[in-house]
Amino acid sequence: MTLKVRTMADFLAANESPDILFWVGCAGSFDQRAQKITKAVAKILNSCNISFAVLGTEESCNGDPAKRAGNEFLFQMQALMNIQIMNGYNVTKIVTACPHCFNTLKNEYPQLGGHYEVVHHSMLLQQLINDGKLIINGGKFLGKKIVFHDPCYLGRGNDVYEAPRDVIKKLDAELFEMKRSRANGFCCGAGGAQMFKEPENGTKDINIERTEEILEAKPDYVAVGCPFCMTMLTDGVKNFNKEDSVKVLDIAELIEKANDL
């Protein structure tokens, strides 16, 4: 099935405007694994007849990695460029599958003139379920155990804990809570621009410690809501040679799998 996604420029040319801008993000655009998350979100939005668009080649990095690495000047350059483009399209609501994009667009763009309603895709999925627009066929997950890993910028950074769990609970599976979860969650090891550098000397990588906690629960699936967490925990599972028995999937991919999208 061909996946058709319109750009903001397409809508403008047709003298139309979408309800939501889907901010894809760098990982969702260029990382092969994260591209699958992007496609899953687009499929779900299409199945629910949600009017959405992407910026396409007009989208640039939101600036989060530059800011976390200490380059405020580069962050502001990237942010101002994105804000100029989005304001030119009169964007009002944004959804993104990346908590880093979510946090930056929501909390740091307003001071630079970018005022938008920004939601993480788990929040939008929860709303679509509550509105009756998204019906999840959870049978494929009957008897399975799912562990959810809280992304730092979604959970502790923005107090979004229930939305992803509410979505997972619509599957016919057991949602297992690790000891370090919710407000006591533990980082995957990628935050603060750590994703783009080698770790400092130590006795154990953070993603390995987190993966050990996950594997203790003996889950069938690890649910994530962040492309960085996806990379770190997938690497962690592979480190223990468990990739055949423990699958790491984004929340959107769980729905895609459940509904055969």
Rosetta blueprint (number, residue, H / E / L):
1 M L
2 T L
3 L L
4 K L
5 V L
6 R L
7 T E
8 M H
9 A H
10 D H
11 F H
12 L H
13 A H
14 A L
15 N L
16 E L
17 S L
18 P L
19 D L
20 I E
21 L E
22 F E
23 W E
24 V L
25 G H
26 C H
27 A H
28 G H
29 S H
30 F H
31 D L
32 Q H
33 R H
34 A H
35 Q H
36 K H
37 I H
38 T H
39 K H
40 A H
41 V H
42 A H
43 K H
44 I H
45 L H
46 N H
47 S H
48 C L
49 N L
50 I L
51 S L
52 F E
53 A E
54 V E
55 L L
56 G H
57 T H
58 E H
59 E L
60 S L
61 C L
62 N L
63 G L
64 D H
65 P H
66 A H
67 K H
68 R H
69 A L
70 G L
71 N L
72 E H
73 F H
74 L H
75 F H
76 Q H
77 M H
78 Q H
79 A H
80 L H
81 M H
82 N H
83 I H
84 Q H
85 I H
86 M H
87 N H
88 G H
89 Y L
90 N L
91 V L
92 T L
93 K E
94 I E
95 V E
96 T E
97 A L
98 C L
99 P H
100 H H
101 C H
102 F H
103 N H
104 T H
105 L H
106 K H
107 N H
108 E L
109 Y L
110 P H
111 Q H
112 L H
113 G L
114 G L
115 H L
116 Y L
117 E E
118 V E
119 V E
120 H E
121 H H
122 S H
123 M H
124 L H
125 L H
126 Q H
127 Q H
128 L H
129 I H
130 N H
131 D L
132 G L
133 K L
134 L L
135 I L
136 I L
137 N L
138 G H
139 G H
140 K H
141 F H
142 L L
143 G L
144 K E
145 K E
146 I E
147 V E
148 F E
149 H L
150 D L
151 P L
152 C L
153 Y L
154 L L
155 G L
156 R L
157 G L
158 N L
159 D L
160 V L
161 Y L
162 E H
163 A H
164 P H
165 R H
166 D H
167 V H
168 I H
169 K L
170 K L
171 L L
172 D L
173 A E
174 E E
175 L E
176 F E
177 E L
178 M L
179 K L
180 R L
181 S L
182 R H
183 A H
184 N H
185 G L
186 F L
187 C L
188 C L
189 G L
190 A L
191 G L
192 G L
193 A L
194 Q H
195 M H
196 F H
197 K L
198 E L
199 P L
200 E L
201 N L
202 G L
203 T L
204 K L
205 D L
206 I H
207 N H
208 I H
209 E H
210 R H
211 T H
212 E H
213 E H
214 I H
215 L H
216 E H
217 A L
218 K L
219 P L
220 D L
221 Y E
222 V E
223 A E
224 V E
225 G L
226 C L
227 P H
228 F H
229 C H
230 M H
231 T H
232 M H
233 L H
234 T H
235 D H
236 G H
237 V H
238 K H
239 N H
240 F L
241 N L
242 K L
243 E L
244 D L
245 S L
246 V L
247 K E
248 V E
249 L E
250 D E
251 I H
252 A H
253 E H
254 L H
255 I H
256 E H
257 K H
258 A H
259 N L
260 D L
261 L L
